[in-house]
């Protein structure tokens, strides 16, 4: 059983920055991938970014490209999502997932971008 925990969600003003963190625990198997999805009220969950071990592959949604940066430390089972130039439309619950033998999801952390 792998336990995934996100942290760092907060209320931030438009144009501001926030860093989300994700930590996986409970396994010694290789963490192959870490990624982030988000879900705004009344909308479906959407892909934000993902990264593979050694940063071999990194992907971003068009809506966040150039503003968000994903990173992962597979040896520590941790990762971050640095979010800059935040917009009100970035408001959502952000979910981290990791692939360790299978996909494991966290419970989410709330990001609100508002004056």
VEXRO-530536 format. One record per residue (C-alpha): residue number from 1; residue in one letter; x, y, z. Coordinates in Angstrom, 2 decimals. Example, Ala and Ser with C-alpha at 12.3 -4.5 7.8 and 13.67 -1.06 7.14 Angstrom:
BEGIN
> resi:resn:c1:c2:c3
> 1:a:12.30:-4.50:7.80
> 2:s:13.67:-1.06:7.14
***
This chain:
BEGIN
> resi:resn:c1:c2:c3
> 1:x:0.00:0.00:0.00
> 2:x:1.42:3.36:-1.08
> 3:x:0.29:6.53:0.68
> 4:x:0.39:9.75:-1.36
> 5:x:0.11:13.13:0.33
> 6:x:-0.04:16.56:-1.29
> 7:x:0.70:19.82:0.49
> 8:x:1.12:23.50:-0.27
> 9:x:-2.33:24.51:-1.41
> 10:x:-3.41:28.00:-0.40
> 11:x:-5.19:31.19:-1.37
> 12:x:-3.03:33.34:-3.64
> 13:x:-3.58:36.49:-5.64
> 14:x:-3.56:36.49:-9.45
> 15:x:-0.02:36.73:-10.75
> 16:x:1.36:35.10:-7.64
> 17:x:3.27:31.87:-7.15
> 18:x:2.74:28.68:-5.18
> 19:x:4.62:25.42:-4.83
> 20:x:2.79:22.16:-4.30
> 21:x:4.62:19.15:-2.91
> 22:x:3.86:15.46:-3.15
> 23:x:5.26:12.66:-1.02
> 24:x:4.79:8.93:-1.48
> 25:x:5.46:6.43:1.29
> 26:x:5.01:2.75:2.00
> 27:x:7.04:1.18:-0.79
> 28:x:10.64:0.57:-1.75
> 29:x:9.81:-0.14:-5.37
> 30:x:10.87:2.26:-8.08
> 31:x:8.80:5.38:-8.54
> 32:x:8.55:5.57:-12.30
> 33:x:6.28:8.57:-12.75
> 34:x:4.76:11.44:-10.80
> 35:x:2.04:13.67:-12.10
> 36:x:-0.60:16.23:-11.25
> 37:x:-4.23:16.58:-12.22
> 38:x:-6.70:19.22:-11.09
> 39:x:-10.44:19.49:-10.76
> 40:x:-12.42:22.72:-10.55
> 41:x:-15.98:22.78:-9.18
> 42:x:-18.43:21.49:-11.75
> 43:x:-15.68:20.39:-14.13
> 44:x:-13.97:17.13:-14.93
> 45:x:-10.54:16.29:-13.62
> 46:x:-7.89:17.44:-16.10
> 47:x:-4.24:16.69:-16.67
> 48:x:-1.74:19.31:-15.52
> 49:x:1.77:17.83:-15.75
> 50:x:3.79:14.66:-15.38
> 51:x:7.40:13.58:-15.20
> 52:x:9.18:10.24:-15.46
> 53:x:12.15:8.92:-13.52
> 54:x:15.30:10.84:-14.32
> 55:x:13.19:13.51:-16.00
> 56:x:13.37:11.50:-19.21
> 57:x:9.93:12.66:-20.22
> 58:x:8.09:15.75:-18.99
> 59:x:4.68:16.85:-20.14
> 60:x:2.46:19.85:-19.50
> 61:x:-1.07:20.82:-20.37
> 62:x:-1.15:23.71:-22.83
> 63:x:-2.97:25.82:-20.25
> 64:x:-0.01:25.72:-17.84
> 65:x:2.96:25.43:-20.19
> 66:x:5.50:28.15:-19.47
> 67:x:3.99:28.91:-16.05
> 68:x:4.24:25.61:-14.15
> 69:x:7.33:23.50:-13.55
> 70:x:7.24:19.89:-12.36
> 71:x:10.10:18.11:-10.66
> 72:x:10.63:14.75:-9.01
> 73:x:13.19:13.16:-6.70
> 74:x:12.54:9.48:-7.24
> 75:x:15.13:8.45:-4.62
> 76:x:13.22:10.40:-1.97
> 77:x:9.75:9.60:-3.34
> 78:x:8.95:13.31:-3.48
> 79:x:8.14:15.89:-6.10
> 80:x:6.98:19.46:-6.57
> 81:x:4.81:21.51:-8.85
> 82:x:6.02:25.11:-9.00
> 83:x:3.20:27.33:-10.17
> 84:x:3.96:30.88:-11.32
> 85:x:1.86:33.63:-12.89
> 86:x:-1.25:32.08:-11.41
> 87:x:-4.63:32.91:-12.90
> 88:x:-8.13:32.67:-11.42
> 89:x:-8.81:29.78:-13.80
> 90:x:-6.08:27.80:-12.05
> 91:x:-8.39:27.55:-9.04
> 92:x:-8.99:23.87:-8.37
> 93:x:-8.22:20.93:-6.17
> 94:x:-4.85:19.57:-7.26
> 95:x:-4.22:15.84:-7.09
> 96:x:-0.86:14.14:-7.20
> 97:x:-0.42:10.62:-8.51
> 98:x:2.59:8.35:-8.60
> 99:x:3.28:5.15:-10.48
> 100:x:4.89:2.59:-8.18
> 101:x:3.93:-0.84:-9.51
> 102:x:0.54:0.75:-10.19
> 103:x:-1.05:4.19:-9.96
> 104:x:-1.66:5.69:-6.53
> 105:x:-3.54:8.94:-5.89
> 106:x:-3.45:11.51:-3.13
> 107:x:-6.47:13.17:-1.56
> 108:x:-5.84:16.57:-3.11
> 109:x:-4.89:20.06:-2.00
> 110:x:-6.94:23.20:-2.67
> 111:x:-5.52:26.07:-4.69
> 112:x:-7.57:29.25:-4.89
> 113:x:-6.45:32.17:-7.05
> 114:x:-8.42:35.27:-6.16
> 115:x:-8.09:38.89:-5.07
***
